[in-house]
Amino acid sequence: MRNFRDWKNPNGSILDKWGIYLLSLILIGGFLFSSSSPVFGKTVKKTSVKKKKEFKLTAKSALVLDLDNETVLYDMNSEDVRSIASLTKLMTAMVFLESGVDLFDTISITRDDARASAKSRLRPGETFYLIDLFHSSLMSSDNRATRALVRATGMREGEFVERMNEKADSLGLENTQFADPTGLNAGNVSTAWETAKLLKIALNDPLISQITTTKQYKFYSVNKRKRFHQLGNSNRLLKEDLDILGGKTGFIGKSGWCLAVMLRNVEEKLCVIVLGASSNKRRFAEAKHILKTAIQNMLPDKLGSTQLENY
């Protein structure tokens, strides 16, 4: 049986001990670093620590306001006049209640109510209590319900809008203008600052405050008892661990995604406004971001119960 020492080079000479040593190193090295080696054959991946991306707002205007003393805690273009979409319905709700209607009167949805009204499950011919339509208008921003509420006051739409603008003037909302009660008209405009004031005044009414913090609401058609309706609130912040006191969402193409919300942080009432965000999801994420930023800039004993550590 032949061993290493029996191997010969091409010239027929026996390999010396240094040749055998070198050959052994080559063979052993090839084994250790081959793909079959359980230790050295694996490619070690380099891990790198990713830097946390800077949060960028898509909103065109944003504001966090301490409502008790009107101290601005966060401001981005809060004086810019912009379309506010269905945030309009806060003013609509106030003018409707001031008309003195009985909330347990009934009214039917018409084809005119349904015209270009966006998504709605309220069908023409169905009759509802006004209180149910009031929930629909403020919780799910239903435009058919809003138009029916305006008709229930006995006012023509143009007259109702005049009342809305007169009230805006009386409240000192100089840059706020209304063109229709639903917010579908891009001519409904305001600023983040004045929207915060509008929200504060609207939520002074306990019914508006109660409805805008209601997560789910169920009701039936008066004339079609088997026709069941269930509303979900469009304000996703109600699902968060936040002490929400009320709010409203809004969207049309020209306004972008809008949000106005009031919450309590320790003793303070804070108002958060986001106008013109790029998506439904972003408006809530951006509201939480600017709220967190504002609270972090407050005194440590004011950090309170807003539970924003992971936002």
C-alpha positions in Angstrom: 0.0 0.0 0.0 1.4 3.4 -1.0 1.6 6.4 1.2 2.5 10.1 0.6 6.1 9.3 0.5 5.6 6.9 -2.5 4.1 9.8 -4.6 6.4 11.0 -7.3 6.7 14.2 -9.2 6.7 14.3 -13.0 10.4 13.7 -13.0 10.0 10.6 -11.0 11.6 11.9 -7.8 10.2 11.3 -4.4 8.4 14.3 -2.8 10.5 15.7 0.1 9.0 16.4 3.5 8.3 20.1 2.7 6.4 19.2 -0.4 4.2 16.7 1.6 3.7 19.4 4.3 2.6 22.0 1.7 0.3 19.5 0.0 -1.3 18.6 3.4 -2.0 22.3 4.1 -3.7 22.7 0.7 -5.9 19.7 1.2 -6.9 20.6 4.8 -7.6 24.3 3.8 -9.8 23.2 0.9 -11.8 21.1 3.2 -12.3 23.7 5.9 -13.4 26.4 3.6 -15.5 24.3 1.3 -19.2 24.7 1.1 -19.6 21.3 2.9 -17.9 22.6 6.0 -20.5 23.0 8.7 -18.6 25.9 10.3 -16.6 27.8 7.8 -18.6 27.0 4.7 -21.5 29.3 5.7 -21.5 32.9 4.6 -21.6 35.2 7.5 -24.1 38.1 6.9 -23.1 41.5 8.1 -25.7 43.2 10.2 -26.1 46.9 10.1 -28.1 49.1 12.4 -30.8 51.0 10.4 -31.3 54.6 11.3 -34.8 55.5 12.2 -36.4 57.4 9.4 -37.4 61.0 10.1 -41.2 61.4 10.3 -42.3 63.6 7.5 -45.7 65.3 7.4 -47.8 65.1 4.2 -50.4 67.5 5.7 -50.4 71.0 4.3 -51.5 72.5 7.6 -51.2 71.3 11.2 -51.8 72.6 14.7 -51.8 71.5 18.3 -53.5 74.1 20.6 -53.9 74.3 24.3 -57.6 75.4 24.3 -57.7 76.7 27.8 -55.3 79.5 27.2 -55.0 79.3 23.4 -51.3 78.5 23.6 -49.9 77.1 20.4 -47.9 73.9 21.1 -47.3 72.9 17.4 -47.8 75.0 14.3 -47.3 74.4 10.6 -49.1 76.8 8.3 -52.0 77.2 10.7 -53.1 80.5 9.1 -53.3 79.1 5.5 -56.8 79.1 4.1 -57.7 75.6 2.9 -60.7 73.5 1.9 -62.0 71.6 5.0 -64.4 69.1 3.5 -66.7 67.5 6.0 -65.3 69.4 9.0 -68.0 71.7 7.7 -70.5 69.5 9.4 -69.5 70.9 12.8 -71.0 74.2 11.8 -74.0 72.4 10.1 -74.7 70.6 13.3 -74.8 73.8 15.4 -77.0 75.7 13.0 -79.3 72.6 12.8 -79.7 72.4 16.6 -80.3 76.2 16.8 -83.3 75.8 14.4 -85.2 74.2 17.3 -86.3 71.1 15.5 -87.6 68.1 17.4 -85.0 65.4 17.1 -87.7 62.7 17.2 -89.5 64.1 14.2 -89.1 61.9 11.1 -88.1 62.7 7.5 -87.6 60.6 4.4 -84.5 60.4 2.2 -85.2 61.8 -1.3 -83.5 61.3 -4.6 -82.1 64.8 -4.4 -80.5 63.9 -1.0 -78.9 61.0 -2.8 -77.5 62.9 -5.7 -73.7 63.0 -5.8 -73.7 62.2 -2.1 -70.8 59.7 -2.0 -71.1 56.4 -0.2 -74.3 55.9 1.9 -76.6 53.0 2.9 -79.5 55.4 3.4 -81.9 54.7 0.5 -84.3 57.1 -1.1 -87.8 56.4 0.3 -86.5 55.3 3.8 -87.8 57.3 6.7 -85.7 58.0 9.8 -85.9 59.9 13.1 -83.8 63.1 12.9 -81.7 61.9 15.9 -80.6 58.9 13.8 -79.7 61.1 10.9 -77.8 63.4 13.2 -75.7 60.5 14.3 -75.1 59.5 10.6 -74.0 63.0 9.7 -71.5 63.4 12.5 -70.2 59.8 13.0 -70.0 58.5 9.4 -70.2 61.9 7.7 -73.2 60.8 5.6 -74.1 63.5 3.1 -77.7 62.2 2.5 -78.4 62.4 6.2 -77.0 65.9 6.3 -79.1 67.2 3.4 -82.2 65.7 5.0 -81.4 67.4 8.3 -81.2 70.7 6.5 -84.6 70.2 4.9 -86.1 69.3 8.3 -85.4 72.8 9.5 -87.7 74.2 6.8 -84.9 76.3 5.3 -83.8 76.1 1.7 -80.1 75.1 1.4 -79.1 78.6 0.4 -80.7 80.1 3.5 -79.2 77.5 5.7 -75.7 78.3 4.3 -76.3 82.0 5.0 -77.0 81.1 8.6 -73.7 79.1 8.7 -71.7 82.1 7.4 -73.5 84.5 9.8 -72.6 82.3 12.7 -69.0 82.1 11.5 -68.8 85.9 11.4 -70.4 86.2 14.9 -67.7 83.8 16.2 -64.9 85.9 14.7 -63.9 83.3 12.2 -62.7 85.8 9.6 -61.1 83.3 7.2 -63.9 80.7 7.4 -66.5 80.5 4.6 -69.2 78.0 3.8 -70.6 77.1 0.4 -72.8 74.1 1.3 -73.8 72.1 4.4 -72.1 68.8 3.6 -68.5 69.9 2.8 -68.6 68.4 -0.7 -68.1 71.9 -2.1 -64.5 72.9 -2.1 -65.6 76.4 -1.3 -66.0 75.4 2.3 -62.7 76.8 3.6 -61.0 77.7 6.9 -57.6 77.7 8.6 -56.2 75.2 11.1 -56.4 77.9 13.7 -60.0 78.8 13.1 -61.0 75.1 12.7 -59.7 74.5 16.2 -61.9 77.4 17.5 -64.9 76.0 15.6 -64.3 72.5 17.1 -64.1 74.0 20.6 -67.4 75.9 20.2 -69.2 72.9 18.6 -68.1 70.5 21.4 -69.5 72.9 24.0 -72.8 71.3 23.0 -73.1 68.0 24.9 -75.0 66.2 22.2 -72.4 67.0 19.5 -69.6 65.9 21.9 -71.4 62.7 22.8 -72.1 61.7 19.2 -68.6 62.5 17.9 -67.2 60.2 20.6 -69.6 57.3 20.0 -67.8 54.4 18.4 -70.9 52.4 17.2 -74.5 53.3 16.7 -77.5 51.1 15.5 -80.9 52.1 14.2 -83.8 51.1 11.9 -85.8 52.7 9.2 -89.1 53.9 10.6 -91.1 52.7 7.6 -89.0 49.6 7.0 -88.4 48.0 10.3 -86.4 45.2 8.9 -83.9 47.6 7.3 -81.2 47.7 9.9 -78.3 50.3 10.0 -75.1 50.2 11.9 -72.7 53.1 12.0 -69.0 53.2 12.8 -67.2 56.4 13.7 -64.8 57.5 11.0 -62.4 58.9 13.7 -59.9 56.1 14.2 -58.3 57.9 17.2 -61.3 56.7 19.3 -59.7 53.2 19.1 -56.5 54.6 20.7 -55.7 54.9 24.4 -56.5 58.6 24.3 -59.1 60.6 26.3 -61.0 61.9 23.2 -63.6 64.6 23.9 -64.9 64.9 20.3 -63.8 65.4 16.7 -64.6 65.2 13.0 -63.0 63.8 9.9 -63.3 65.1 6.3 -62.2 64.4 2.8 -62.7 65.5 -0.8 -60.1 65.6 -3.5 -59.3 69.3 -3.2 -59.0 69.2 0.6 -57.0 66.1 1.1 -57.6 64.1 4.3 -58.6 66.3 7.3 -59.0 65.7 11.0 -60.1 67.9 13.9 -60.0 66.3 17.4 -60.1 67.5 21.0 -58.6 65.5 23.8 -57.8 65.8 27.5 -54.2 65.6 28.7 -54.0 65.9 32.5 -55.8 69.2 33.2 -55.4 70.6 29.7 -57.8 70.3 26.8 -55.7 70.0 23.6 -57.0 70.4 20.0 -55.2 68.7 17.1 -55.9 69.8 13.6 -54.5 68.1 10.4 -55.5 69.5 7.0 -54.5 68.1 3.6 -52.8 64.8 4.6 -52.1 62.3 1.8 -54.3 59.4 3.0 -56.8 58.3 5.5 -54.1 56.4 7.5 -51.7 59.3 7.3 -54.0 61.9 8.8 -54.2 59.8 12.0 -50.5 58.9 12.1 -49.6 62.6 11.6 -52.1 63.7 14.3 -50.4 61.4 16.8 -47.0 62.5 15.7 -47.6 66.2 16.2 -49.4 65.5 19.4 -46.5 63.5 20.7 -44.1 66.3 19.6 -46.2 68.9 21.4 -46.5 66.9 24.6 -42.7 66.2 24.7 -42.1 69.9 24.6 -44.4 70.5 27.7 -43.2 70.3 31.3 -42.6 66.7 32.5 -45.5 66.8 34.9 -47.8 67.5 32.0 -47.0 64.4 30.0 -50.1 62.7 31.5 -52.3 60.0 30.1 -51.9 60.3 26.4 -50.0 57.0 26.1 -47.9 58.0 23.1 -44.7 56.1 23.9 -44.9 53.9 20.8 -46.2 56.4 18.3 
